[in-house]
Amino acid sequence: MPGQSCSHPGIGYDGVIKRLAVLLARQPMLRKLALSTPGVRDLAWRFVAGENLDAGIKVLRELKARGIRGSLNHVGTHVHEAAAADTATDDIIAAIHRIRAEGLDAHVSIKPTQIGLDIDDATCRRNLRRALDAAVADQVFIRIDMEESPYVERTIAIFEELRDAYGAENVGIVLQSYLRNRDTDVERLAAAGSRIRIVKGGYWEDPGVVFRSKTDIDQAFARDIRVLIERGTAPAIATHDPAAVALARQVAADRHIDKGAFEFQMLYGVGRDLQAELVRDGYAVRCYVPYGGDWFVYFLGCLRRLPAGSVRRIRARLARSTA
Ligand SMILES: Cc1cc2nc3c(=O)[nH]c(=O)nc-3n(C[C@H](O)[C@H](O)[C@H](O)COP(=O)(O)OP(=O)(O)OC[C@H]3O[C@@H](n4cnc5c(N)ncnc54)[C@H](O)[C@@H]3O)c2cc1C
């Protein structure tokens, strides 16, 4: 199964961990062994809430205690059977009801291919409408994640239709700055009042489709951050890159834009010190909280993204905290 957005091999990845991650993803026996190893699970729960919705809710409560909001994601992508897409949607609806019942300020993030986009647009649209009916009733915001480039046009078209039907305050979209030839999406969708999460882009794609160099990606991301902070509606700047965070802060300060008018978003377990610093400084921070039975592939993606030496340091910290 292709990875989630966490799977971008990107900058600063550790060769040994990468090879291990690829091996584990391909070898079911080794994977089973890894899953039964306590150390692996301890490490995984730093980035993944756990295997079920209860674990996701528990993490949302912990984040709330630290002044951080959440966005729940039931991990999964590329579902090819309608029944499985319907079941995944049922699970998402259960999460929406639970967020409401718990009184949490949490969003739900949905990957279109988990709920039918690989089958056809109609299945995905039908399931998104089911989720949105529940979300509007429970006052929970739905964010449509963006996946690999062949899905971009279709995802945006479905989003626009549902934004117009349900209201921009109920459903938002993710746009990826690394895409070549799509630099007008942010302006166009922001002008229509869309709630946009801007990201650098999380998939390893052909260089004809995406920028590959850090300089080009960072430049495109900076351009989109400026547009969104200045003209977006409730924009979300999703990054762990301190330079991008600093730029967003600076643009907002220069334009006298209130700190509460936009959000920083990060992945659960990544950039924890930066998250805490932003909360301390009065900014809104929301964590993307993955949970569910398919957590392993997501977790491997995170391992691959960690800078060299991080796994060793985290393991040492975990050992100290459990000693
Ligand atoms: C809340 C949120 C939602 C996202 N949704 C999407 C989406 O819908 N579609 C999509 O294509 N992409 C999505 N992404 C991923 C995004 O596109 C980037 O791939 C990712 O955020 C890394 O870029 P960066 O801005 O953090 O900068 P980088 O310069 O790539 O990274 C900055 C630092 O963060 C560390 N880091 C970054 N990502 C991870 C990770 N996963 N695990 C461990 N360390 C990491 C890096 O090692 C580096 O030290 C999302 C990211 C976030 C934070």
The ligand as a Gaussian input file, in Angstrom:
#p B3LYP/6-31G(d) Opt

LIG

0 1
 C       -0.441000      18.824000       9.598000
 C        0.171000      18.330000       8.324000
 C       -0.645000      17.839000       7.321000
 C       -0.100000      17.413000       6.102000
 N       -0.933000      17.030000       5.099000
 C       -0.404000      16.731000       3.883000
 C       -1.232000      16.448000       2.764000
 O       -2.461000      16.429000       2.857000
 N       -0.638000      16.178000       1.583000
 C        0.717000      16.195000       1.424000
 O        1.209000      15.975000       0.311000
 N        1.526000      16.440000       2.472000
 C        1.008000      16.703000       3.683000
 N        1.843000      16.984000       4.739000
 C        3.305000      16.726000       4.599000
 C        4.044000      17.918000       4.018000
 O        3.726000      18.043000       2.661000
 C        5.561000      17.750000       4.169000
 O        5.983000      16.606000       3.477000
 C        6.054000      17.633000       5.590000
 O        5.348000      18.491000       6.436000
 C        7.542000      17.967000       5.665000
 O        7.754000      19.294000       5.285000
 P        8.140000      20.473000       6.313000
 O        7.374000      21.652000       5.901000
 O        7.954000      20.028000       7.712000
 O        9.644000      20.806000       5.988000
 P       10.958000      19.913000       5.861000
 O       12.022000      20.899000       5.530000
 O       10.732000      18.777000       4.940000
 O       11.147000      19.350000       7.324000
 C       11.449000      20.153000       8.444000
 C       11.904000      19.254000       9.580000
 O       10.838000      18.401000      10.020000
 C       11.229000      17.028000       9.995000
 N       10.093000      16.252000       9.498000
 C        9.258000      16.645000       8.513000
 N        8.318000      15.719000       8.301000
 C        8.557000      14.719000       9.174000
 C        7.937000      13.471000       9.453000
 N        6.880000      13.060000       8.780000
 N        8.456000      12.689000      10.420000
 C        9.538000      13.089000      11.103000
 N       10.174000      14.263000      10.898000
 C        9.709000      15.052000       9.939000
 C       12.367000      16.952000       9.000000
 O       13.249000      15.896000       9.277000
 C       13.046000      18.302000       9.204000
 O       13.920000      18.247000      10.298000
 C        1.315000      17.429000       5.935000
 C        2.125000      17.931000       6.954000
 C        1.575000      18.386000       8.130000
 C        2.483000      18.937000       9.157000

